[in-house]
Amino acid sequence: MKSKKRNKFLRLIIMAIVIISLTTGALTGCSLRAGKVKGAGDVGEALIVTSFYPIYIATINITRGIEEVRVENLTRPQTGCLHDYQMKPQDVELLDLADVFVVNGLGMESFLDKAVAQKQGLKILDASKEIQALADGNGEINSHVWLDVDNEIAQAQNIAEGLSAAFPKVGNAFRNNAEIYIEKLRRLAEAMKEGLKGFAGREIVTFHEAFPYFAQEFGLKIAAVIEREPGVAPSPREVERTIAAVRRAGVKVLFAEPQYSQRAADAIAAETGARIFLLDPIVTGDANLSAYDDYLIKMRRNMDTIIEAMR
């Protein structure tokens, strides 16, 4: 009789333990899904949100393998440049959950100014801090700094230091990851400078204002730009000016971009006999684990494209 009572008592204890475990697990799971865990290095995941694809690539390399944080990209990886991006309700919700918001800066995320201003306490990490910006003839700042590999290295350093300050308990892990990524970038820069040194001083015609930093780093000159604003077709007068610039410079190739229609480039090529090649500004891609090396792969591809086009 005593044995039966003892067994019944043990079963009740086991059931109680199971119920407590399941309840605790369910609560923990909700906390992780929400991603809103405040405090550096606390148990769970802190949420790092990036503004768009190039910043996402750098950030996932710096946070690689660090379980205390997770990274989500705000804008869809197929968005392209952010000039005309419109905030969506899910974007606002994601920013509400963010512990840190990593941005390119230099005006690239101007569409977010009002939304971010309303998020009191949101930490904003400017990846372009202290990077020397280029400006056009009208004094307008060009924000495409990541297309200079040396600038990409500076952005990676800024992100690593900013995240280390926000989450000091895993600061060394951020810095170690940054060193690994930056070494890859240094090797990339050396390879590209060696590969493109024979084209120093050559003039190129690009699709829009994405490539001044790229041209500066590798000694190229931009003779003309087909579309000043991506997605906005140039006027007939602008097309005529570009055709004249192509003829004057003796340019034999035009560089369009895979993210946009090349109709204007086709029209200019038809008038000048120039061939069309594609240079990728690395503003689109797949936001998943395969994105770790996407910057490295696409910049090497851009180098190969220029070599092929300008032989």
Steps between C-alpha positions, in 0.01 A plus 500: 500500500781736596674413173192602296479833683871559448475427123201729468690777680801456269276518191353829625849644551611395149186652346563826685859514373388437140236773518749752641757408232250538217376832634853635538594380152195664346580831668863480391397422144277810486781714633740377231250544220432856607872568508449788744748413772647815650839514663841408370559128499179408688357153451317482166543688176535871449367620164727689262314651203685615188367759256576328167697226329864627500477580871335164563793315336760674715296457818436127463873446452576690820230317700571158352460217750411731791189351659423802717385705198309455178489721191204594283497726196234772497448539126453210265835384355356555151423867569811653346606850602272664752433832324128436452435234763171527690471379858263207556312409821727199553804731478364711784430187704855372446651832611283482812676174589852612410773540760741652246432639152804490268484750213723600211458870572593794273134550410436150366225437758337846483160330454535374858567833671145552629449137600830479687440833674189350660691199641629636826795307632577325170878472459606601148838380379631708207730275295639792297623701798819692412510363143595773253192554282499602136263763362378576148520832319194624686651419838270202555662230713542159338411227751626193305818475708503119522605471134849606606646192671705714739176670604337161551785418738435825688128420519575153638724656766231753593235228528724280714587783737140619522366153577778440753394816682135394491568140610832506691468144631552369145712792379809286442299261284386791278858624467637153420238453226577844365872416474418188298267688265734796462788270406283363218422856392868597503583206273212603273626859479852383414371266228277766347767770502741260332240381250382850401829692513538474122181703450592798717383824340251329268155656471181308560127571468289366786129451549452728802698673773594180684861468384704817576661332803576189297652713221708702746645192670602332176611804301212516253322814377125529455437677169120500527209357699198361314235548772566740786213346696457122468164405356444851359548499122729776373344773291576510123737789566686300767529205259644733235756634747601148597537398136720804440714416804540139384613612155728770636675259738519221246330268748420159354307350793211599725451360848137439594378340824313170543239656732356740240373513143775568248270659243683834511835322472368308199403826328844653562675184387298500178616854425865456593577136428610450861448161663308456824638321808358468851660633818331402826467764776429213744169639622299182444541134588369220718486575873613160623818322602633499143526880519818491712729515195265684265695827515828322427351299214326792331792739527729243339239454230496877444878490459476215248227688310714812464800297388290323238332819381809721472758267351 
